[in-house]
Structures are given as C-alpha cells and as structure tokens.
C-alpha cells in the first residue's frame, strides 16, 4: 500500500486530506510541525504533502533537511500551501519539490497531482534514463549528477530536469510552454517567469558552455 505523509499545522486540513486519501486507498501518516515531519519521514513514506507555514521548521527548511539526509532524499515532496506567490513557488521547486499546489484545491485535483508525481517517480526507478553528453557537459540522470568540463556541479531538481530536457533536444527550438508541460506538467500552475528564473540559474552554472540554451524561445 502506498503511504502518504501529510504535514500541516491545521488539524482541519490534515483531517480533510487524510479522510479523502484513505478513501482513495492510501495509507496516511500525519505531522503538525516541521520537526515532527522530519521524524515521520524516517518511516519512508512514498510521498510527502508539505505545508510551508509551520512551527519549529517551516516547509522550506524541512525540504532542505530531507534532501540532505540519504534516508529521505529520494522521497517525492509536494508542497500544499496557502503561500501562492511566484517567489515562493520558484523557491520550493528549486529546493527540489516535485510539485507546488496552492490552497484551496479540489480533492480530485489533489489526488490527480499525487498520482502524477508517483507515476513519474515509478517510471524513473523502473527505467533509469541513460547518461547524456553534449560538448563538455555530462549528465547522469540515475545519479542526479552534472559534470561540466570534468567538474561536478550541483543542480536542484527542476534545474536538473530542465538541463536534461534541453540536452536531449540539441539544436531544437524549445518554447517555454513546451518546457512547462514537459517538466512541470500541463495541469500544474506555473508561470513563464518560473522557466526564465531556472534558465538564468542554469546559465550561471554552465558559464561559457551556456550556448546550448540559445534555442529557447
């Protein structure tokens, strides 16, 4: 049975989400603070639904700590939060969240987004994608590793996925809408500015090798 950890400091939200996820056949763990979330995450849930505004550690700090811990770094994390600004969304995705959902949201949409994240993770684990090389850039998807001229450079999850997509489509003109759909999904609320921020950060890391990104329109 798939287990989802629901983290929110509001009991009503936890009760609502827990009830509906259990109706869909999920096992549900709950936590009402950032500290408790980190403790519960060690039980290895299949996915974490994470609020941002919480006591002890906010959701961003929880995600940072999850990604630094080998025991929890591979658990998919979906933010479910009232913080709807583009800045918060970009930060959450840059830190490695798999999706960012703004409250309020309908339960059918929430469960659809959960299924989408779990399906993508299952596909990655069943068929690890092959390494990709383009010029001096080497990308190893199965290890989440990028080497530029032999030097390993860290890329957060979404930056990594954007870079990998572009490396797999060399010399093609790629539209922002195409990137949004390919990386975030067509049912995820993400604005063009999100793509621009990720591209800018990728370019900074690639330095003189950033010419591969000139095909974005």
Secondary structure as UniProt FT lines:
FT   STRAND          3..7
FT   HELIX           11..23
FT   TURN            24..25
FT   STRAND          27..31
FT   HELIX           34..41
FT   TURN            42..43
FT   STRAND          47..50
FT   HELIX           59..68
FT   TURN            70..74
FT   STRAND          76..81
FT   HELIX           86..94
FT   TURN            95..96
FT   STRAND          99..102
FT   HELIX           107..126
FT   STRAND          132..134
FT   TURN            135..136
FT   STRAND          137..140
FT   HELIX           141..143
FT   STRAND          145..148
FT   TURN            149..150
FT   STRAND          151..153
FT   HELIX           157..167
FT   TURN            168..171
FT   HELIX           176..179
FT   HELIX           180..184
FT   TURN            186..187
FT   HELIX           192..206
FT   HELIX           207..215
//
